[in-house]
């Protein structure tokens, strides 16, 4: 049977404001999310039984049964067969690895119109990963709004190898009712976008640094960037650079100084042009 290939890009929270907490314990978020050109790759081949085979630099430790979100996504879409998953993104790293993988499965099977309820049932980040374009994500991940005029960005992603559990980071927060993002969208140019971005936050960055001080080291390594920040609940950090050459040069220098870290230069997708 014909195989279908899918790409699961890294998800980056350029901002992540924690604005409240529901009675059921779920936190309310306000985040600007974009997607990079680095990610995991999947090949789906229909068949009589579910099977996941792993490859790639971060395959170790990834489950190959129903604990894996790609398995659950396939079952939710009433699909069965063989999934070859190439893990190029570190897992538990704040860049949506498992969620993006699950969204890629849903896109491959049902397209971007896959049910929002199905996507949300798999995890808070799956709906935004299903969109694949810059979005403002609010609530617990279910409220998505396309954001116009987000420019493409040349970034360096750095993960120092630290692992932080998301529940631990939320528990370490001193305050959960922080201000929402400023009004976003319709920036006239890249400079205006960066000035806006500098005024926003990741409210999980300081709690995560308290749990894993290596995150501060990653941010320090990105000191020459126009802006550096942690993505999601960590431990991956990003630095924004003026252009592709500057990003690649910075990535090479950081990787040489820290050979045990995951360091990659990448570019994010811009908002779709409105005709």
C-alpha positions as CSV (number, residue, x, y, z in Angstrom):
1,X,0.0,0.0,0.0
2,X,1.1,3.6,-0.7
3,X,3.0,5.3,2.1
4,X,2.5,8.9,3.2
5,X,5.3,11.1,4.4
6,X,4.8,13.8,7.0
7,X,6.9,16.5,8.7
8,X,6.5,17.4,12.4
9,X,8.1,20.9,12.9
10,X,9.5,22.2,16.1
11,X,6.9,24.3,17.9
12,X,8.3,27.5,19.5
13,X,6.5,29.6,22.1
14,X,8.0,33.0,21.3
15,X,5.9,34.2,24.3
16,X,4.2,32.3,27.1
17,X,2.1,34.2,29.5
18,X,0.3,32.3,32.3
19,X,-2.9,34.2,33.0
20,X,-4.8,32.1,35.5
21,X,-5.7,28.6,36.7
22,X,-9.0,26.8,36.3
23,X,-10.7,25.0,39.2
24,X,-9.7,21.7,37.6
25,X,-6.1,22.7,37.9
26,X,-5.4,23.4,34.2
27,X,-3.5,26.7,33.6
28,X,-4.7,29.4,31.3
29,X,-2.1,30.5,28.7
30,X,-1.6,33.3,26.2
31,X,1.2,32.5,23.8
32,X,2.5,33.4,20.3
33,X,3.5,30.1,18.6
34,X,5.5,29.7,15.5
35,X,7.0,26.7,13.7
36,X,10.6,26.0,12.6
37,X,12.0,24.2,9.6
38,X,13.7,21.6,11.8
39,X,11.6,18.7,13.1
40,X,10.7,15.0,13.2
41,X,9.8,13.0,10.1
42,X,7.2,10.3,9.8
43,X,6.2,7.7,7.1
44,X,2.8,6.1,7.5
45,X,1.9,2.9,5.6
46,X,-1.6,1.4,6.1
47,X,-1.6,-2.2,7.3
48,X,-3.5,-4.7,9.5
49,X,-1.7,-3.9,12.7
50,X,-0.3,-0.9,14.5
51,X,3.5,-0.7,14.7
52,X,5.9,2.1,15.4
53,X,9.6,1.9,14.4
54,X,12.0,4.5,15.6
55,X,15.2,6.1,14.2
56,X,17.1,9.3,14.6
57,X,19.3,10.8,17.2
58,X,16.6,11.1,19.9
59,X,14.9,7.7,19.4
60,X,16.2,6.3,22.7
61,X,13.5,6.3,25.4
62,X,10.6,7.0,23.1
63,X,7.8,4.4,23.6
64,X,6.6,2.3,20.6
65,X,3.2,1.4,22.0
66,X,0.0,3.2,23.0
67,X,2.0,5.5,25.3
68,X,3.2,7.3,22.2
69,X,1.0,10.2,21.0
70,X,1.4,9.1,17.3
71,X,-0.2,5.8,18.2
72,X,-3.1,7.5,20.0
73,X,-3.5,10.0,17.1
74,X,-3.7,7.2,14.6
75,X,-6.3,5.3,16.6
76,X,-8.3,8.5,17.2
77,X,-8.4,8.9,13.4
78,X,-9.4,5.3,12.9
79,X,-6.2,4.5,11.0
80,X,-4.0,1.4,11.4
81,X,-0.6,0.5,10.0
82,X,3.1,1.0,10.3
83,X,4.6,4.4,11.4
84,X,8.3,5.0,10.9
85,X,9.2,7.9,13.2
86,X,12.5,9.7,12.8
87,X,13.2,11.6,16.1
88,X,15.3,14.6,15.3
89,X,14.0,16.8,18.2
90,X,14.9,16.2,21.8
91,X,11.8,15.1,23.7
92,X,10.5,16.8,26.8
93,X,12.2,19.9,25.5
94,X,9.5,22.6,25.3
95,X,9.3,22.5,21.5
96,X,6.3,20.2,21.0
97,X,8.0,17.1,19.8
98,X,5.3,14.5,20.7
99,X,2.5,17.0,20.1
100,X,3.9,17.9,16.7
101,X,4.3,14.2,15.8
102,X,0.7,13.6,16.7
103,X,-0.5,16.6,14.7
104,X,1.5,15.4,11.7
105,X,-0.3,12.0,11.9
106,X,-3.7,13.7,12.0
107,X,-2.7,16.0,9.0
108,X,-1.5,13.0,7.0
109,X,-4.7,11.0,7.7
110,X,-7.4,13.7,7.8
111,X,-5.8,16.9,6.7
112,X,-5.7,20.2,8.7
113,X,-9.5,19.9,9.1
114,X,-9.0,17.0,11.6
115,X,-11.4,17.5,14.5
116,X,-10.3,20.1,17.1
117,X,-11.8,18.0,19.9
118,X,-9.8,15.0,18.8
119,X,-6.6,17.1,18.7
120,X,-7.2,18.6,22.1
121,X,-7.9,15.2,23.6
122,X,-4.4,14.3,22.7
123,X,-2.8,17.2,24.5
124,X,-2.9,21.0,24.9
125,X,-0.3,21.7,22.2
126,X,-1.7,19.4,19.5
127,X,-4.4,21.8,18.1
128,X,-1.8,24.6,17.6
129,X,0.6,22.1,16.0
130,X,-2.1,20.9,13.7
131,X,-2.4,24.5,12.4
132,X,1.2,24.7,11.3
133,X,1.2,28.5,11.1
134,X,1.8,31.4,13.5
135,X,-1.0,31.4,16.1
136,X,-2.1,33.1,19.2
137,X,-2.9,30.2,21.6
138,X,-5.1,31.0,24.6
139,X,-7.2,29.2,27.2
140,X,-5.8,25.7,27.8
141,X,-4.7,25.5,24.1
142,X,-8.2,25.3,22.5
143,X,-8.5,29.0,21.5
144,X,-6.4,29.7,18.4
145,X,-6.3,32.9,16.4
146,X,-4.1,33.3,13.3
147,X,-1.7,36.2,13.7
148,X,-0.9,38.4,10.7
149,X,2.5,39.9,9.9
150,X,4.7,37.6,11.9
151,X,8.0,37.7,10.0
152,X,10.2,34.7,9.3
153,X,12.9,34.6,11.8
154,X,16.4,33.2,11.8
155,X,17.0,31.4,15.1
156,X,19.5,29.3,17.0
157,X,17.9,26.6,19.2
158,X,19.9,25.4,22.2
159,X,19.1,22.6,24.5
160,X,21.7,21.9,27.3
161,X,20.4,18.4,27.9
162,X,18.5,19.3,31.0
163,X,15.1,17.8,31.5
164,X,12.3,19.6,33.4
165,X,8.9,18.1,34.0
166,X,6.2,20.6,33.0
167,X,4.1,20.0,36.2
168,X,7.1,20.8,38.3
169,X,7.6,24.0,36.5
170,X,4.0,25.1,37.0
171,X,4.2,24.2,40.7
172,X,7.3,26.3,41.1
173,X,5.5,29.5,39.9
174,X,5.0,32.3,42.5
175,X,2.1,33.8,40.6
176,X,-0.4,32.4,38.1
177,X,-2.6,35.4,37.3
178,X,-0.1,37.3,35.2
179,X,-1.0,39.9,32.5
180,X,-1.9,38.7,29.1
181,X,0.1,39.5,26.0
182,X,-0.1,43.0,24.5
183,X,-2.2,43.4,21.4
184,X,-0.4,41.5,18.7
185,X,-0.5,41.5,14.9
186,X,-0.2,44.0,12.0
187,X,3.4,44.9,12.7
188,X,4.7,47.2,9.9
189,X,8.1,45.6,9.8
190,X,10.5,43.1,11.5
191,X,11.9,45.8,13.8
192,X,8.4,46.7,15.1
193,X,7.8,43.0,15.7
194,X,11.0,42.5,17.7
195,X,10.3,45.6,19.8
196,X,6.9,44.1,20.6
197,X,8.4,40.7,21.4
198,X,11.0,42.2,23.8
199,X,8.1,43.5,25.9
200,X,6.5,40.1,26.3
201,X,7.6,37.2,28.5
202,X,7.7,33.5,29.2
203,X,6.3,33.2,32.7
204,X,7.7,29.7,33.0
205,X,11.3,30.7,32.3
206,X,12.4,31.7,35.8
207,X,10.7,28.7,37.6
208,X,12.3,26.4,35.0
209,X,15.7,28.0,35.6
210,X,15.3,27.4,39.3
211,X,14.8,23.7,38.7
212,X,17.4,23.3,36.0
213,X,20.2,26.0,36.2
214,X,21.6,24.7,32.9
215,X,18.8,26.7,31.2
216,X,20.5,29.9,32.4
217,X,23.7,28.6,30.8
218,X,21.9,28.1,27.5
219,X,20.4,31.6,27.6
220,X,23.9,33.0,28.4
221,X,25.3,31.2,25.3
222,X,22.8,33.2,23.3
223,X,23.8,36.5,24.7
224,X,24.7,38.0,21.3
225,X,21.2,37.3,19.9
226,X,18.8,40.2,19.3
227,X,16.5,38.4,21.8
228,X,16.8,35.1,23.7
229,X,14.1,33.3,25.6
230,X,13.1,29.8,26.7
231,X,10.4,28.0,24.7
232,X,7.5,26.3,26.5
233,X,8.3,24.8,29.8
234,X,12.0,24.3,28.7
235,X,14.7,23.4,28.5
236,X,15.1,24.5,24.9
237,X,16.0,28.2,24.4
238,X,16.0,30.2,21.3
239,X,18.0,33.2,20.1
240,X,16.8,35.5,17.2
241,X,19.6,36.6,14.8
242,X,19.6,39.2,12.0
243,X,19.9,36.7,9.2
244,X,20.7,33.1,8.2
245,X,24.5,33.7,8.1
246,X,24.6,35.2,11.7
247,X,22.4,32.3,13.0
248,X,24.6,29.6,11.4
249,X,27.8,31.3,12.7
250,X,26.4,31.6,16.2
251,X,25.2,27.9,16.2
252,X,28.7,26.7,15.1
253,X,30.4,28.8,17.8
254,X,28.0,27.6,20.6
255,X,28.2,23.9,19.5
256,X,32.0,24.2,19.5
257,X,32.0,25.5,23.1
258,X,29.3,23.1,24.3
259,X,29.8,19.8,22.3
260,X,27.3,17.9,24.6
261,X,24.4,20.3,23.8
262,X,21.8,20.1,21.0
263,X,22.4,23.3,18.9
264,X,20.8,24.0,15.5
265,X,20.3,27.0,13.3
266,X,16.8,27.2,11.9
267,X,14.2,29.5,10.3
268,X,10.6,29.9,11.2
269,X,7.7,30.3,8.9
270,X,6.0,33.7,8.5
271,X,2.3,34.4,8.6
272,X,0.6,33.5,5.4
273,X,0.1,36.4,3.1
274,X,-3.5,37.6,2.8
275,X,-4.5,38.3,-0.8
